[in-house]
Amino acid sequence: MYLPYAQLPDPTDKFEIYEEIAQGVNAKVFRAKELDNDRIVALKIQHYDEEHQVSIEEEYRTLRDYCDHPNLPEFYGVYKLSKPNGPDEIWFVMEYCAGGTAVDMVNKLLKLDRRMREEHIAYIIRETCRAAIELNRNHVLHRDIRGDNILLTKNGRVKLCDFGLSRQVDSTLGKRGTCIGSPCWMAPEVVSAMESREPDITVRADVWALGITTIELADGKPPFADMHPTRAMFQIIRNPPPTLMRPTNWSQQINDFISESLEKNAENRPMMVEMVEHPFLTELIENEDEMRSDIAEMLELSRDVKTLYKEPELFVDRGYVKRFDEKPERMYPEDLAALENPVDENIIESLRHRILMGESYSFIGDILLSLNSNEIKQEFPPEFHAKYRFKSRSENQPHIFSVADIAYQDMLHHKEPQHIVLSGESYSGKSTNARLLIKHLCYLGDGNRGATGRVESSIKAILMLVNAGTPVNNDSTRCVLQYCLTFGKTGKMSGAVFNMYMLEKLRVATTDGTQHNFHIFYYFYDFINQQNQLKEYNLKADRNYRYLRVPPEVPPSKLKYRRDDPEGNVERYREFENILRDIDFNHKQLETVRKVLAAILNIGNIRFRQNGKYAEVENTDIVSRISELLRVDEKKFMWSLTNFIMVKGGIAERRQYTTEEARDARDAVASTLYSRLVDFIINRINMNMSFPRAVFGDTNAIIIHDMFGFECFNRNGLEQLMINTLNEQMQYHYNQRIFIQRNAGKGS
């Protein structure tokens, strides 16, 4: 115990307190007059409780023993104000520096469209460096060097203040082991100490903070100032050291000083006694009296500038963000790869916290993890898109837009196609994120008239064809979709090429009533019915088509299925045809689509009966209607429904179906017909979009892979086997690629 707590005098009636001049995380500072001698002083008032006891003791020790240096504030005494209903207050009485903080002067000058010259920055940094050397000589780490803790007297002298985070070490090269400090100024080894079992923090951490402070005085704010502490700390570790905002506007000396101070490897970083001899601090300053006079003039010049708003001060202490009079906030990494001990409990706890904070996304290295994606907003304002335009990943919250931005930048930089794979369970939001990805890429690549709009609307039409309802997902993608978005040399989007694989065509004719058909069938039938055009397409008005799988009573469900929304389906089919018209489908092609859809619905209602050993068509009238719609020979079509040709030994033999075989053949015809229709529409879209690609160029590309996800129903079939096998193989392929890359990185 350094503080003689029980013997401290009471400050009542000893001071006349004026305005508050500063507020930190643990204390407030007031300008006051000491009544005994009319001296203007600074009163630092803080609560003396269990949480703050250690920091107050250490600060008192530093003020008492070491503040006789010209670059440290004079210490006049300490008082205790007893509080009956709360913790007592400790009052430190110190020298009042009328010039305020160095960073306040810088920002006031910037508001006047002026900035400090390099020699003035060098003078302030050199004096700060001398103060830190005095502390280091006495085995003290300051641990919070920054612009707000550098005070200026009215005659231009520089004082390093605020020793609330300072700590004693056993030698000049001694170490401390706690992650504590203001986030933007923290050295990489300080950030790492939060999770490290054997932290290694030395006086070199103050050198890093000095380099960041140099940037702060030059640019008006430190790097990462607008970021959440968690993101700032992650960027400090992951990214190269920060630099001045515009390095070319400054001399090589100041850039070199910052570069040496911000060496990420603490062992290679110079000591404070070495930095004070740097040419930036020795060659620019010719006359100290002149420097102090210049500082005083700048203080006078900026005196009448209105005090600028400052964000409430915070600092990080052992994994918690602390603010004045607020409950400490636990820090959770935005990148789970930063977890020191990534066991299930820690991962789940981090994800749970992010969900509670309203954040659905988290990074795991280069992978973006999305939770509750179907609850994510579908539309974002341009201002939000702009936050993810040509930015480094750690500048913003994890988001699907960040993945799009990184891919877009890498495409332009490396001149290579970029691939984005979306994988997960069914109803996990893959298609939702794919749409958001594409929307942001359209924003980034906007510029060619109409190109982005055609791409987005084409994707919407394709999803109407390949999406369907399942027991767990009312809008499930039932194929593998590959969106190849093309861009010209300048990065402007020129169009897209769409590829579809593994369409679940057996869904057209499945007998499982819980599996809805593709959306387009409900859109088409309800639209034609509303338009009173059923007769034109040989359809009936009772919605009693086997392939529509409409139950007598709609079972209760939390999900809203397209099958159960006839009114909405009318507008959706109208939108579908409008999209196709906009991408140059003519009337004949649209009519073909309608007739094929009508024919498929009719095919599902063909019935067979037993005629001896073989099958024959029971309702031949429907075969006539189908033949008319498809414009095929009725007799040949009728024959194909009950007969087939088998080639045996080079000889073609006619065979006949049994009733069960005929039903399977009928369903196979309908499924294949629909698959060919979807192929036709997608190929036509690609063909119609080829002209703008040729005009605007397609030298760059980003390929997005969206596929049906892992699923397990009460009743599973061949489809689920194929879907889950595909996902497992994709995961295996991805794992192998990642392991190879990591091993190659370690080997190099």
Order of alpha helices (4+ residues) and beta strands (2+ residues): beta-beta-beta-alpha-beta-beta-alpha-alpha-beta-beta-beta-beta-beta-alpha-alpha-alpha-alpha-alpha-alpha-alpha-beta-beta-beta-alpha-beta-beta-alpha-alpha-beta-alpha-alpha-beta-beta-beta-beta-alpha-alpha-alpha-beta-beta-alpha-alpha-beta-beta-alpha-alpha-beta-alpha
